[in-house]
């Protein structure tokens, strides 16, 4: 059962990838890379975005964070029905939940000394209940172990945690927002790769490593990976990504477009060569001889040790093939086309098989 859940988790990520729509070739520079070099390639792709003013955010939120009923999509409270403009923070009030919404720097602004363009980067700014936002302050995200307080219905929580190795005051968003926040943080340490190393000197930045790669401390990587995996990319994130790209900043959050990137930079696929979705090219084996797939002479080939088990699934989770590899280099003989998930023993790979 545990193995099946893991397979389905990877398939959910694959479905999300299939629904995002970056421009053709947007991530071409990432092909064949992994780890630090892959992160740097993404930095060079998304840097230099169009900078917004702080007041621009109020208008932008009406397109990036509008619920189906037209109300404000609040990331920290699930009891609010805020009206854009009418209920925005005016500078006073907000002494209890459900009074005003404001502009939340989910990646706290004090961590980067209120610097620009980080201060107005829409990819980490969201509307949130003013009171709950104040309770969060500039605390790092984490798993609350000793509860201090919570928003209505326990939607967001704050308290203390020892998962970092020390006792920290942390803020824990709702389960349905954890993946969003994880991908936001992966974006921030990628988009600002050139300056992120210096931010560790500021208060409450225990999530940061003080370097450009991995940029996040080991406990933060573990936490955010878990959140990313348990809460896959939503249609709301996809829509938001498109609006920010097309109408405001003209850059994208790559971890929404290609959720697999997280694994190749911080997760289980470090050392594998990344192949962007929808492309047909090489996914060559890495120097440490980890399993890999590559396309050559009209066929996909599997490079792995003989004796390993190969399973192939389509996007519905249906198993198309289960076999034991008899050679170190094997042709993948399948009539099915499209996006496929491969498991070589427990190692996940994904390919796009042409018609």
N, C-alpha and C positions, 0 to 999 in steps of 0.2 A: 504493500500500500504506500509506504514512504517513497519508494522508487517511482510509482505511478504519479504521485502528487508532484514530484520533482519534474517529471516529463511534462505534465500539464502546465506547470508553472512556466517552463520554457516555451511552451506553445502559446500561452497567453502573451508573453513578450513578443513572440513572432507575429501574432495577430496585430498587436499595437504597431509594430514596425510596418506592417503591410498597409496600415491606414494612414500613416503620416506621409506627407508629400513634399519633401525638399526638392528644389529645382534639380534637373538632371545634371549630374556631375558635381553637385555641391560638396560632396564628401570624397571626391575622387582622390585627393591627396592622402587619404587615410589608408588606402588599399595596401595590404601587405605589412602593416605596422602593428605594434603592440606596445603596451606599457607606456613609458615616458615619451618615446618618440611619437606614439599615437596621440597622446594628450597634447603635445606641442603642435602637431599638425592641426588638431582641432582649434587650438588657440589662434593659429595663423589664419584659419578659416573664418572665425567668428569675431575677431578683434576689429577695432575701428568702427564700431556701430554708430549710428546717428544718435547724438546725445539729446535727451529731453530736458526741459525745465521741470522743477519740482511741481509747479502748478499744472503742467501738462498731464500729470498723472491722474488728476480727478476726471478729466475728459477721457483719457485712455481706458480707465477702469470701466467706463460705460460700455466698452466693446470687448475688453478682455475678461471681465469678471461679472457678467450679467447672467443671472439665473434664467431658466426657461419662462418664469413668471414675470421677468423684467426687473426683479429686485436685485440687490447687491449680493454677490456670492461671498459670504464671510468665511474666512479660513479658520477662525478660532471659536466661533459660536454657531450653534444650530437653532437658536430661538429667534434670531433677528429677521426682520423683513424690511430692511432699510431701503429707502427711496434715494436714488442717485441725486446728489445735489442737496435735497431737502434735509437729509440726515447726516451730511458729512460734518466732520469735526470743525467747529468754529473757533477753537482755542480755549473754551471754557466748558464746564460741565463734563459729563461722562463719569460721574462718581459711582455708577453701578452699571451692570451689564444691560445691553439693549437700549442705549440712549443715542450713541453716535458711532459712526465708523470713521476710521482714519487710514493713513497710509503706513502699512507695516513693512519695515525692512526685515524680512524673514531672516536674512543674514545681517545681523545687527550693524547699524551704521558706525557705532563706536569702534567696531573691530577694524574698520579701515579709515579711522580718523575723519569721518564725514567727508571723505574725498570724492571727487568726481572723476570719471563718469559713474562710479559705483552707486553714488547716492541716488541717482534717478534711473538706474537700470531696471526696466520693467520686469525682467525675468526673475527678480527676487522681491519685487514690491507687489503687495496684495492688499485689498481692502480687508480690514478686520475690525472687530468690536474694540472701541477705544479702551474700555476698562480692562478687558482681557489682555489686550496688547500691553497695557501698563503693568499688569501682573507678570507678564513674560519679561519685560525689560530687555536687557541684553544677555540674558542667560543662554547658555548653549542648549541645544536640543538633547534629549536623553530619555531614558526609561525611568519614570518616577518609581522609586522603591518605598520612600516614606512620603506620604501625601501631605502637602501643606494646604492646598486649595484646588478648586476646579471651577470651570465654567458650568453653566446650567446643563443638566443631564450628564455631567462628567465628560463632556465632549472634549475639552482640553484640560490638562492637568499640570500642576507645578508642585515641586517638592525637591527632595534630595535623592541622589543616586551615587553609587560607588563603582559604576561600571568602568569609569576612567582609571580606577586605581586609587582615586582620592574621593573624598566626599564633596560633591558639587551640587549647587542649586541648579536644577534643570527644568526645562519646559517640554512637555510631551503633547504633540498635537493628536488629533483624532486619527484612528487607524486609516480612515479613508483619505487623509491628507498626508500620511507619512511618505508615500511614494513621491508625491508632488514636491515635498520639502527636500527629500533626498536628491532628486534630480535637479532641484534648484541649487543645492550646495555643490553638486558635481559641476554644474554650469559655472558657478561663481569662481571656483578654484581653477577652472580651465580658462575662462574668459580673461581672468586677471592673473594668469600664470607669471607674468613679468613682474608683479609687485606683491603677490600673496605671501612670499617668504617673510616680508617685513611686518606683516600684521600680527604675528605671534607675540609681539612685545606689548600688545594692548590688553586691557582687562577682559577677563572672561572668555579668552580665546583658546581654551583648552582643546577645542575640536581641531585646531590647526597645528600643523607639524613644524612650521618655521622653515619650510623649504618649498621649492616649486613642484617637486614630485616626491612622494605622493600628495603633498600639500595638506592632507588631512592626517591627524594622528591615528594610530592603529585602532584605538577603541572607536573613534568616530567612523573610520572606514567600515568596521564590523557592523556598527549600528546602522549606517546609511545603506550598506549593501542589503541588510535584512529588510529594511523599509522598502527599498527599491524592488526587491524580489516579491515581497508579500502584497504590495499595492501597485499593480502594473499601470502603465500609462492609460489615462482615461481620455474619452472624447473631449472633455473640457480642456485638458492640457493640450491636445492636438489643435483644437480650435484657437486657443490662446497663442500658441506658438505661431500659427499662421498669421494672426492679426498683428502680433508684435513684429514679425518679419516684413509683412507686406505694407503696413501702414505707419509704423513708428520707427523701429530701430534698424530694420533691414539686416538683422542677423538672426540666428536661430539657436535654440537650445538643442544641441546634438543628441542629448540623452533622452529627449522626447521622440525625435525622429528615429533614432537608432538605439533603443534601450540596451542592446547587446554590447555597446561600447563600454558601458560601465564594467562589465566582466573582463574585457580585454585590457582595461587600464587599472582596475583595482581588485578584480575578482578572480574567479576560477579559470579564466581564459588567458591570463597573463602568459606570454610566451607563444601564443598562437598568433598567426598572421590574420589580421582582420580583413574581411571582404564585405564591402558595403552592400546592403540589400539591393536587389535589382540589377547588380552588375554581373558580368561574366568575365572572370579573370582568374588569376592565380591565388590560391591560398596555400602557399608553400609551407612545408614543414619547417619548424624552427630549429635552431642549433641544438636544442636539448632533445630533439627527436620525439616531441609530443605528436599525437595524432593530428593529421591535417587532411584537407580535401583540396583538390585543385582541378581546374578544367583545362583539358588539352585534347586536341584532335577530335572535337565533337563529343567528348565524354567526360563525366566526372570520375576522378580517380581518388581512391582512399589510400593514404600513406600511413600505415600503422603496423604494429607488430603482429605477425602471424599468431593466431590463437586467441586474439581479442574478439569479443562479441560485438557485432555491428547490428544496430536496430535503426530503422528508418520510419518516420511518422509524417503524416500530412498535417495540415493546420487544424483538422477536426480531431486530432489525437488518434486517428486510425493507424495501426501498425501496418506498414507496407512490406517490410522485410525484416527478418531476424535470421542471422547467419553467423557462423564463425569464420573469421578471415583465415585463409590458408596460405596467403602470401603477404609480404610486406607492402606490396603495391597491387591494389585490386581495382578493376573497373567496376563502377556501380551500374549494374544492369537493371534498370527500371524503366517502365513505359510511362510512369507518372511524371508530370511536369509541374512547375511552379515552385513555391517556397516549401522546402522540406527540412525537417529536423533530423539530424543524425546523432545517435548515441554510440560512442565507441567505448565499450565497458560503461563507465559513468561519465565520460567526457562528452559534453555537448558541442556540436558543430551545426551550422545552418548553411544551406546552399539554395541557390535559385536555379532550378533545372530548366533549360529552354524546352520549348515544344519540339 
